[in-house]
Amino acid sequence: MPQFEFTAADAKGEQLTGSVDAPNEAEAISQLRTQGYYPLQVVEAGKGTLAPQKKKAAKKKAKPSKKGTAPKGKATTGGRIKPKVLMIFTRQLATLIDSGLPLLRGLTVLGKQEPSPVLRGTLGALADSVQSGSTFSEALAQHPKIFNKLYVNMVKAGELGGVLEVVLLRLAEYQEKAAKLKNKIVSAMVYPVIVMFIAVAILIFLMLVIVPKFEAMFAEMEGTELPMISKVVFGTSQFFLSASVGIIPNVVWFILAAVGIGIGFSAWGKTKGGRNAIDKLKLKAPIFGDIQRKSAVARFSRTLGTLVTSGVPILQALNITRDTAGNVVISKAIEEVHTAVKEGESIVSPLQASGVFPGMVISMVDVGEETGQLPEMLLKVADVYDDEVDNAVTALTSILEPIMIVILALVVGSVVFALFLPLIKVIQEVGQ
């Protein structure tokens, strides 16, 4: 039976050479794949020689950019991708590894079919790093714009525990639920903003286009006494149309001032004091504060529970949770928890002292610590508060819809009433 010499890579990317007995090259490749190796070169003994590994690695590096990916655009690295794209990649990689495909092969397969040029280039870089001997978590850490600390540390825990595919599935589920929660919050915020924008746009159009025509018409009717509401509307329209500096109307300065205030507020929010004040306001706001608090608690519980369940040490998990909390107030509370746990104390006391977390969360965490089921309890808390956020958003949307419609009707109706009230009065006088 012929003998075939080969160069192959294992699941960690380490290369090895050897020989196998097989009737043909295809059977030799099949044997290597059955043993969990990814064949790089297979040559029949006496009929060729294996190329140097460095040259072969260079070929492998260049191949994805020449075959199958050129029509999709040039692959790039160093950019950002959408959370949904990362979520799909994570679930696909977990499925491939769970099916028995080596990690290096899985990265290569996903890289060839990935439509996003940034992720495609990143997958090529990951494959090169793994093939050169780096662990998967080390390779991921080289791309912090795409893979955050939570992602890298969970993968590292999965590698150490030999359950990489399980951890990747948990990551995908975490990303799906986090995205679902974020979309709920955004949907609650977007509706009133859109309605207010429409109301302001209609009001500006009436003031700049319609009201001046009615004002000119009433000016021609000498002796017509205008109601107070009409005088206010006409005066506001004149103010917006009048030029305060040169030929630039007041409405332009008003818009520029509003934009400037928005930019200034955004810049202030990026400072330490501004961010702290804004995050406190988010949690204490009368309508949206409850939703913000519940979503922050759900995010904290799910992140910490997912990390601890995946085998990440509790102190390291708390650090990652603090960095990904998304709210300064919550981050400070987690920092207190980290300090307490580091000194050998319980998690419950600093959580209760923070005044941020509801009593039910503290009670469930306390029970989880006593029974040794803290990760499971945290994930249950996350599920409960996800449902509460969903219900709160649904209720808020159902309340906001009629309120915003009434506000829009009052704004537009007041202007229309101010325009037609003098006209009705004139018609009545003519009739008499």
N, C-alpha and C positions, 0 to 999 in steps of 0.2 A: 504494500500500500504506500502511495506517495507520502512524503513528509513535507509539511509547509512551515516555513519560518514566519514569525509574526512579531509586530509591535502593536501593543494595545494599551488602553488606559482603563483604570478601574473607576468606581463611582466617585472616588475622591480626586480623580484627575492624575493619579500617579501612573507613570508609564512603566511597562515591563516588556521584556522580549522573551521568546521561547519558541517551541516548535510543537506541532500537533500532527497526528496521523489522520488523514482523511482521503477519501477517493477523489475529491476535487476541491477547488478553491471555495466554492459556495458552501460546501459542507464544513470546511475548516472555519469559515466565518460564522456559520450557524453554531458550531461547537463553542466558539469563543463567546458569543452572545448568550448562550445558554448558561455559561459559567459566570455571567455578570460582567463581562469585559466589553469594551468598545474598540473594535479592531481599527487600527490606524493604517497598518500595512500587512498584507499577506502575500508571501512569495514562495513558490515551490522551490524546495531545496535543489541546488545545482542549476537552476534556470534563471537566477537573478540574485541580487543582493538588496538588503534593506537599506533604504536611504538614511542618512544621518537624521536623528530625531529633531534637531533644531530646524533643519530645512523642511522636514515634514510639518512641524508645528507652524512654520511660516506659511506653508501652503494651506493648512487648515484655517489659518487666520484670514487669509485672503479670499478663500473660497466663498463664504457667505455673501460677500459684496459683489461677486461676479455671477453667481448662479441663483436665480430665483428671486433676488431682492432688488435688482437694478431697476425694474419697471416701477417699483414702489417709491423710489426716491433714495437719495443718498443717506446712509445711516450716520447718525451723529450721537455724541455722548455729551454729558454735562448739563443737559436741560431738564425740564420738569415734564411730568405726564399727569393726565387726569387720574383721580382716584379710581374711577371705574376701570380704566385700562390696567392699572396695577392689580386690582381685585381679580380681573379675568385671568391675568397672567399667573397670579398666585394659585388660583384654583386649577388651572390647566397643568401647571408644574406639579402640583400635589397629585393630580390624577395620573400623570405620566409616571411619577416615581412609585406611586402605589401599585401601578400595573407592572412594575419590575424593570422599568427602563432606567439605566444609569443616569445620574445627575447630568453629566457632561453631554450625553446624548439628548436628554430632555431639553437642555438649554439650546442645543444646536437646532433641534426640531422646531422649537417655539420661535427661535430667531429667524428661521427661514420664512415662517408664515406670518410674522408680526407686521401689521400695516404701519404702526407708529415708527417713524425713523429714529426717534430718540430712544425708545425702548429697544428697538432692533439693534442699534449700535451698542447700547448698554449690555444686551444679552451676549453680543459678540465679545465684549470686554470681559464679562463674567466667565464665559467659556474659556477664554485665554488664561485668565487668572487661575481657574480651577485646574486647567490642563497643566499649568506650570507648577502646581503643587500647593496652592493656597486653598484654605478651607472655603466653603461657600459663604459663611458669615464674614470672613475676612474680605472676600471679593465684594460682598454687598456693602460693606462699610466704606469702600472706596467711592461710592455713589450716594452721598448723604442727601442730595436733592430729591432722590426718588425713594430710597429706602431709609426711613428714620430709625431712631434708636430702638423703638419698640420692635420693629421688623427684624433688625439685625440681631438683637438679643434673643428673640424668640427662636430664630433660626439656629443661633448658637446653642441654645438649650436643646433644640431638637437634634442637632448633630451629636452633642455629648450623650444624649439619651438613646440615640439610634432610632428616633421616631420622627424623622424629618417630615415625612408625608403627613403625619398626624398634625404636627405643628403648623404646616402650611395650610391645611384645611381649616384649622382654628383661626389662622390669620385671615383667610378669605371670609369666613363667617363673621369675624370681628369687623372687617372692612365693610361688608354688606350691611350689617346692623348700624354701624357708625354713619354710613352714608344715608341710610333710611332715616335715622334720627335727625341728621342735618337737614335733609330735604323737608322734613316736617316743620322744623323751625323756620326755614327760609320761606316756605309756603305761607306760614302765618304772618311773616313780616312783609312779604311782597304785596299782598292784596291791598292793605291800606295805603301803601306808598303809591301804587298805581292809581288808585282812586283819587288820592290827593293831587297827584300830578295832573290827572285829567281835569280836575276841578280848577286848578290854578291856570292851566292852559286855556280852558274855556273862559275863565274870568278875564285873563289878559286880552284874549281876542275880542270879547265884548267891550272892554274898556278902550281898546285902541282903534277898533273898527266900527262897531255898531253904535256905541254911545255918542261919539262925536256927531254922527249924522242926525240922531234925534235931537241933540243939543242945538245944532244949527237950525233945525226945523222949528223948534220952540222959540228960538231967538227971533225968528221972523214974525212970530205971533205976539205982537205987542200987547201988553196988559195981561198976559197970562201969568197967574201966580203959581209957581211950582211948589209942590209938597216938599217937606223937609228931606224925605228919603231920596227924592229926585235931585235935590241940591247937593246932597252928599255924594251921590253917584257921579253927577256931572263934575263936581269939584275934584274927585279922585281921578277921573279921566283926564281933566286938564292938567293935573299935577304930573301924571305919567307922560303926557305928550309934550309938556313944556320943556324947553332946553335949559338945563341948569348950568352947564359949562359949554360955551360955543354952540354947536348945533346938535350935540349929543343929548337925547331926551333923558328925563329922569328914570324912565323904566330900564334903560340900559345900565345906568349907574346902580339901580336897585338890584338888577340881576348880577352885575359884577360884584357888588357887596355881598350878596348871598353866596356866590361861588367862593369869594375870599374868606368868608366866615367858615364855610365848609372845609376849605383847605387848611385853615388855621386850626380848626377843631381836630382834623385828622392828624396834623403834625403834633398837636398837644397830646393826642391819644397815644402817640408812639413814645412819649417820654415816660419815665418811671412813675412820677406822680400822677400824670394824666391817665395812664393805663390803670393804675390802682383805683382812681376815682371813678372811671367809667365802668370798670368791672364791678365795683360795689353798687353802682347805680343800676347795672343790669340785673343784679340779684334782688334789689329792693324796689324796682319799678312796679307800680300798682297793677298793671295788666300783664305785661310780659315777664315780670320778675319771677313769678312762680314757674313759668315754663323754662326760663333760663336756669333756675336752681335745679329743677328736676332733671333737665338734660345734662347739667354738669355732674350731678350725682350719678346718673346712669353711665356717663362716660368714664368717671372715676372707677366705678364698680366693675364695669366690663373690662377696662384696661388692666386693672390690678388683678382681677380674677383670671383673665386669660393668661397673663404673664406667669402667675404663680402656678396655675394648672399645667403650663407648659414646662415647668421645671426651673424657671428663673428664680434665684434667691430673693427673699422678701425685701431686703434692703435695696438691692439693685432694681427690683420691680417698683418699689416706691419712688426711687429716683426717676425712672422712666415715666411713671405715671404723673409725677410732678411736672416734668418737662412737657408733657403732652396734654395737660389739664385744660389749657385754653382759657383759663381765668386766673388772675393773680390771687384773688382771695382763696380759691380752691387750692392753688399751688402752695400758698403759705400754710394752709391747714395740713396738707400732705407733708410739708417739710417738718412740721411739728410732730406728725406721726412717725416720720423717719427717725427723728431725734429720740423719741420715746422708745421705739423698737431697738434702736442701737444701744440704748442704755438698759435693755432688758425688760422694759415695761410693756404694758398691754397697748393694743391699738385703740381700744375703746375710749380711754380717758382723753387723749388729745383730740379725737374726733368730736367728742361731746363738748370739750372746752372751746372748740373753734366757733360753735354757734351756727355753722353753715349746714351741717348734715341733719336731716330730720330724725326724730326719735326712733322711727321704725328701722332706719338704716343702722343706727347704733345698736339697737337690740339684736338685729339679725347678725351683725358682725360679732357681737358679744357671744351669741350662741355658737357661731361658727368657730370662734377661738376655743371655746370650752369643749366642743365636740370634735375638734380637729378637722372640721370641714369648712374652713374659711373660704377657699376658692369657690366651692359650690355655692355657698351662701352669697358671695359677692356677685356671682353670675345670676343668681335668682333675684337679687336686688336690682341688677341691671335690667332684667326682663320686666320686673314689676314697674320700674320707673319709665321704661320705654313705652309700656302700655299707658301709663298715666300721662306721659307727654303727648301720645297720640290722641287720647281722649281730650286733653286740655286744648290742643290745637284745633281739634274738630269743633269743640264748644266755642272757642274764641272766634273761629272763622264764621260760625253760624250767627254769632252775635254781631260781629263787625260788619257783615254784609248789609243788613238793614240800616245800621247806624251810618255807615259811609254813604249809602244811597240817600238817606235823609239829609245828611250834610251837603251832599252835592246838589240835591234838589233845593235846599234852602239858599245856597249861595247863588245859583243860577236864577232861581225864582225871584230872589230879592232884586236882582238887577233888572230882570224883565218887568217886574212889578213897578219899579221906579221909572222905567221908560214908558210904560203904557198908562200909568195912572194919570199923568197930565193930559194925555190924549183923550182918555175917557172923560175927563173933566171938561175939556174943550167941546167934545161932541155933545155932552149934556147941556152945556151953555147954549150951543147953537140950536139944539132942539127946543129949548125953552123960548 
